[in-house]
Amino acid sequence: MFGLAGRRISSIGFCGLFGFLGISYFFTGNLSHLFAFSFFAFFSFFVLGKPKRDTFDERTRENVQKAASIGFMIAAATIFMLGFLVANFDVLKELVVIICVFGWVAAWHAYAISFWLFERA
Protein backbone atom coordinates (compact mmCIF):
# COMPACT_ATOMS: atom_id res chain seq x y z
CA MET A 1 0.00 0.00 0.00
CA PHE A 2 1.15 3.52 -0.80
CA GLY A 3 4.09 1.98 -2.67
CA LEU A 4 5.66 0.64 0.52
CA ALA A 5 5.82 -2.86 1.87
CA GLY A 6 3.37 -3.62 4.68
CA ARG A 7 6.05 -3.99 7.29
CA ARG A 8 7.62 -0.64 6.44
CA ILE A 9 4.29 1.16 6.51
CA SER A 10 3.45 -0.35 9.90
CA SER A 11 6.71 0.91 11.35
CA ILE A 12 5.70 4.48 10.47
CA GLY A 13 3.13 4.11 13.23
CA PHE A 14 5.83 4.63 15.84
CA CYS A 15 5.92 8.29 14.81
CA GLY A 16 2.62 8.54 16.68
CA LEU A 17 4.61 8.57 19.90
CA PHE A 18 5.67 12.13 19.06
CA GLY A 19 2.06 13.09 19.82
CA PHE A 20 2.89 12.97 23.49
CA LEU A 21 5.02 16.07 22.94
CA GLY A 22 1.74 17.97 22.90
CA ILE A 23 1.56 17.58 26.66
CA SER A 24 4.31 20.19 26.91
CA TYR A 25 1.70 22.81 25.88
CA PHE A 26 0.21 22.60 29.36
CA PHE A 27 3.56 23.54 30.88
CA THR A 28 4.77 26.15 28.38
CA GLY A 29 1.57 27.59 26.94
CA ASN A 30 3.20 27.62 23.49
CA LEU A 31 0.45 27.09 20.91
CA SER A 32 2.74 25.28 18.47
CA HIS A 33 3.26 22.53 21.05
CA LEU A 34 -0.49 21.87 21.02
CA PHE A 35 -0.28 20.93 17.35
CA ALA A 36 2.06 18.06 18.23
CA PHE A 37 -1.02 16.04 19.15
CA SER A 38 -1.56 15.61 15.39
CA PHE A 39 1.24 13.04 15.41
CA PHE A 40 -1.28 10.63 16.95
CA ALA A 41 -2.61 10.18 13.40
CA PHE A 42 0.46 8.06 12.63
CA PHE A 43 -0.90 5.33 14.91
CA SER A 44 -3.35 4.51 12.10
CA PHE A 45 -0.45 3.10 10.08
CA PHE A 46 -0.32 0.12 12.43
CA VAL A 47 -3.79 -0.80 11.16
CA LEU A 48 -3.05 0.09 7.54
CA GLY A 49 0.00 -2.13 7.33
CA LYS A 50 -1.70 -5.30 8.55
CA PRO A 51 -4.29 -6.38 5.95
CA LYS A 52 -3.22 -7.61 2.55
CA ARG A 53 0.48 -6.90 2.89
CA ASP A 54 1.44 -8.78 -0.24
CA THR A 55 -1.51 -8.46 -2.60
CA PHE A 56 -3.20 -5.37 -3.94
CA ASP A 57 -6.04 -6.65 -6.12
CA GLU A 58 -9.18 -5.01 -7.48
CA ARG A 59 -11.16 -5.64 -4.28
CA THR A 60 -8.47 -3.99 -2.20
CA ARG A 61 -8.44 -1.02 -4.55
CA GLU A 62 -12.22 -0.64 -4.14
CA ASN A 63 -11.88 -0.90 -0.37
CA VAL A 64 -9.24 1.84 -0.39
CA GLN A 65 -11.60 4.10 -2.32
CA LYS A 66 -14.54 3.41 0.02
CA ALA A 67 -12.39 3.96 3.10
CA ALA A 68 -10.93 7.17 1.65
CA SER A 69 -14.42 8.54 1.07
CA ILE A 70 -15.25 7.98 4.74
CA GLY A 71 -12.06 9.70 5.86
CA PHE A 72 -12.77 12.56 3.45
CA MET A 73 -16.24 13.09 4.93
CA ILE A 74 -14.79 13.44 8.43
CA ALA A 75 -12.16 15.88 7.19
CA ALA A 76 -14.79 17.88 5.30
CA ALA A 77 -17.05 18.00 8.36
CA THR A 78 -14.15 19.22 10.48
CA ILE A 79 -13.30 21.98 8.01
CA PHE A 80 -16.96 23.02 7.88
CA MET A 81 -17.21 23.06 11.68
CA LEU A 82 -14.00 25.09 11.93
CA GLY A 83 -15.17 27.62 9.37
CA PHE A 84 -18.58 27.92 11.01
CA LEU A 85 -17.12 28.49 14.46
CA VAL A 86 -14.56 31.05 13.29
CA ALA A 87 -17.11 32.95 11.20
CA ASN A 88 -19.88 33.10 13.79
CA PHE A 89 -18.18 33.09 17.17
CA ASP A 90 -15.18 34.59 18.87
CA VAL A 91 -13.11 31.45 19.37
CA LEU A 92 -9.76 30.96 21.01
CA LYS A 93 -6.73 30.05 18.95
CA GLU A 94 -6.33 26.96 21.09
CA LEU A 95 -9.80 25.76 20.12
CA VAL A 96 -9.02 26.21 16.42
CA VAL A 97 -5.83 24.17 16.77
CA ILE A 98 -7.61 21.47 18.78
CA ILE A 99 -10.33 21.18 16.12
CA CYS A 100 -7.69 20.94 13.38
CA VAL A 101 -5.78 18.27 15.27
CA PHE A 102 -8.95 16.34 16.04
CA GLY A 103 -10.04 16.44 12.40
CA TRP A 104 -6.65 15.30 11.15
CA VAL A 105 -6.39 12.42 13.60
CA ALA A 106 -10.03 11.38 13.20
CA ALA A 107 -9.82 11.36 9.41
CA TRP A 108 -6.74 9.11 9.36
CA HIS A 109 -8.10 6.77 12.00
CA ALA A 110 -11.49 6.55 10.29
CA TYR A 111 -9.75 5.73 7.03
CA ALA A 112 -7.62 3.03 8.65
CA ILE A 113 -10.44 1.44 10.63
CA SER A 114 -12.91 1.49 7.74
CA PHE A 115 -10.30 0.00 5.41
CA TRP A 116 -9.62 -2.73 7.94
CA LEU A 117 -13.35 -3.44 8.28
CA PHE A 118 -13.84 -3.53 4.50
CA GLU A 119 -10.93 -5.94 4.14
CA ARG A 120 -12.32 -8.24 6.81
CA ALA A 121 -15.72 -8.48 5.14
C-alpha positions as CSV (number, residue, x, y, z in Angstrom):
1,M,0.0,0.0,0.0
2,F,1.2,3.5,-0.8
3,G,4.1,2.0,-2.7
4,L,5.7,0.6,0.5
5,A,5.8,-2.9,1.9
6,G,3.4,-3.6,4.7
7,R,6.1,-4.0,7.3
8,R,7.6,-0.6,6.4
9,I,4.3,1.2,6.5
10,S,3.5,-0.4,9.9
11,S,6.7,0.9,11.4
12,I,5.7,4.5,10.5
13,G,3.1,4.1,13.2
14,F,5.8,4.6,15.8
15,C,5.9,8.3,14.8
16,G,2.6,8.5,16.7
17,L,4.6,8.6,19.9
18,F,5.7,12.1,19.1
19,G,2.1,13.1,19.8
20,F,2.9,13.0,23.5
21,L,5.0,16.1,22.9
22,G,1.7,18.0,22.9
23,I,1.6,17.6,26.7
24,S,4.3,20.2,26.9
25,Y,1.7,22.8,25.9
26,F,0.2,22.6,29.4
27,F,3.6,23.5,30.9
28,T,4.8,26.2,28.4
29,G,1.6,27.6,26.9
30,N,3.2,27.6,23.5
31,L,0.5,27.1,20.9
32,S,2.7,25.3,18.5
33,H,3.3,22.5,21.0
34,L,-0.5,21.9,21.0
35,F,-0.3,20.9,17.4
36,A,2.1,18.1,18.2
37,F,-1.0,16.0,19.1
38,S,-1.6,15.6,15.4
39,F,1.2,13.0,15.4
40,F,-1.3,10.6,16.9
41,A,-2.6,10.2,13.4
42,F,0.5,8.1,12.6
43,F,-0.9,5.3,14.9
44,S,-3.3,4.5,12.1
45,F,-0.5,3.1,10.1
46,F,-0.3,0.1,12.4
47,V,-3.8,-0.8,11.2
48,L,-3.1,0.1,7.5
49,G,0.0,-2.1,7.3
50,K,-1.7,-5.3,8.6
51,P,-4.3,-6.4,6.0
52,K,-3.2,-7.6,2.5
53,R,0.5,-6.9,2.9
54,D,1.4,-8.8,-0.2
55,T,-1.5,-8.5,-2.6
56,F,-3.2,-5.4,-3.9
57,D,-6.0,-6.7,-6.1
58,E,-9.2,-5.0,-7.5
59,R,-11.2,-5.6,-4.3
60,T,-8.5,-4.0,-2.2
61,R,-8.4,-1.0,-4.6
62,E,-12.2,-0.6,-4.1
63,N,-11.9,-0.9,-0.4
64,V,-9.2,1.8,-0.4
65,Q,-11.6,4.1,-2.3
66,K,-14.5,3.4,0.0
67,A,-12.4,4.0,3.1
68,A,-10.9,7.2,1.7
69,S,-14.4,8.5,1.1
70,I,-15.3,8.0,4.7
71,G,-12.1,9.7,5.9
72,F,-12.8,12.6,3.5
73,M,-16.2,13.1,4.9
74,I,-14.8,13.4,8.4
75,A,-12.2,15.9,7.2
76,A,-14.8,17.9,5.3
77,A,-17.0,18.0,8.4
78,T,-14.1,19.2,10.5
79,I,-13.3,22.0,8.0
80,F,-17.0,23.0,7.9
81,M,-17.2,23.1,11.7
82,L,-14.0,25.1,11.9
83,G,-15.2,27.6,9.4
84,F,-18.6,27.9,11.0
85,L,-17.1,28.5,14.5
86,V,-14.6,31.1,13.3
87,A,-17.1,33.0,11.2
88,N,-19.9,33.1,13.8
89,F,-18.2,33.1,17.2
90,D,-15.2,34.6,18.9
91,V,-13.1,31.5,19.4
92,L,-9.8,31.0,21.0
93,K,-6.7,30.1,18.9
94,E,-6.3,27.0,21.1
95,L,-9.8,25.8,20.1
96,V,-9.0,26.2,16.4
97,V,-5.8,24.2,16.8
98,I,-7.6,21.5,18.8
99,I,-10.3,21.2,16.1
100,C,-7.7,20.9,13.4
101,V,-5.8,18.3,15.3
102,F,-9.0,16.3,16.0
103,G,-10.0,16.4,12.4
104,W,-6.6,15.3,11.1
105,V,-6.4,12.4,13.6
106,A,-10.0,11.4,13.2
107,A,-9.8,11.4,9.4
108,W,-6.7,9.1,9.4
109,H,-8.1,6.8,12.0
110,A,-11.5,6.6,10.3
111,Y,-9.7,5.7,7.0
112,A,-7.6,3.0,8.6
113,I,-10.4,1.4,10.6
114,S,-12.9,1.5,7.7
115,F,-10.3,0.0,5.4
116,W,-9.6,-2.7,7.9
117,L,-13.3,-3.4,8.3
118,F,-13.8,-3.5,4.5
119,E,-10.9,-5.9,4.1
120,R,-12.3,-8.2,6.8
121,A,-15.7,-8.5,5.1
